[in-house]
Amino acid sequence: MKSYQDLSTFLGLWVNRAILPKFAMMCIIMPMSTMNISLPDSLKSFVDEQVARRGYGTCSEYVRELIRKEQERARLRELLLDGAASEPGLPVDEEYFDGLRNRTRQHAKS
């Protein structure tokens, strides 16, 4: 492989074909740090149950997935707040959707 981008593209092809699990790709192309956390027994049991039920290989995979989902939620919240604070845009009416359909049809023909 020539570069990180080539490796990422190569591994992405394998992931998209469900040959290499997504978590494996993340471990290969992203440097990892270690973090230890302390949990009460009830939370540890809950995490262990989720790992077993949802097919995660380790507790770390489960926690990484939770963190990724929280990042996505935070990003969505940021976008929604930005949108709410922005000036109103053009009205979305029948004319807007007609134009959208026409552009989509033109794009599909080309």
N, C-alpha and C positions, 0 to 999 in steps of 0.2 A: 504494500500500500504506500502511496506517495505522501499522503497527509492525513491528518485527523479527519478532514472532510471526506476523503475517500473511504476511510475506515467506517465512519458514521454512515455513509451511503451504503456501503457493502453490508454492514450489520443491519441497517434498516430494511434492506431487501429480505434478509432472513427473518426478521421480526414480522414483517408484513405477510410473509408466507406461513407464519405460525410455526416455523421450524425452531427458532430461538426465542425463548420467552422474553418479554419486555424487561423483566427485572434482571435477566442475565446480560442484556445489552447495556443496561445502566451500569452494572458493575464493571463491565469491560472498558467502557469509554469514559467513565467518570472517576476521578480519584476519590477515594473514600477516607473519611476520618472516623474515629471511634468516639462514641459518647455513651457513657453509662448513666442509667437512670434508676432511681429507686421507686418502687411501686408497692402499695399495700397489697396484701395477699389477694384481696378481692379483685383488684385491677389486674394483677398478674394472671389470675385465673381467667378473667374475661379475655385478655389478650391471647392466652393460650387457646381458648375456645375458638376465637375468631381465626387464628392461624389454622387450626385443624379444620374448621367448617368451610372456610373460604379458599383453602388450597394454597396458602402461602407456605413457603419452605421454612421460613424462620420468623421469629418475632420482629427482627430488624426489617424484613420486607414489609410486614404489616405496618410498622410505624412509619417507614418511608412513604408508603402509599397514603397514610393519613396526612402526613405533612404535605405531600404533593396536592392532595385534595384541598387542604386548607390554603395553600398558595393560590390555587385556582379560584377558590371562593373569595379570597381577599382581592384578587385581580378583578373578578367580576364586580365585587362591591365598589372598587375604585372606578371602574368604567361606568357603573350605574350612577354613582355620585357625580362624576364628571358630566355625564349626560344630563342629569337633573339640574346642574348648575349652568349649563350652556344655554345660549340663546335658542329660542324656538326655531326649528328648521322650516322647510317648505311643507305645505299641507300634503298629507298622503291621502289622495282621493282616487276616484275612478280613473282620471286622466293619468295620474302617476303610475297606477298599475298597468294601464294600457301601454304606456311607454316602456315599462319594465318588460312586459311580455314581448313587445316588438323587438327590443334589444336582445332578449334571450333567443328569440326565433332567428334573428340575423346572425347571432353568434353560433347557433347550432348549424346553420347552413354553411358557414365558412369552415 
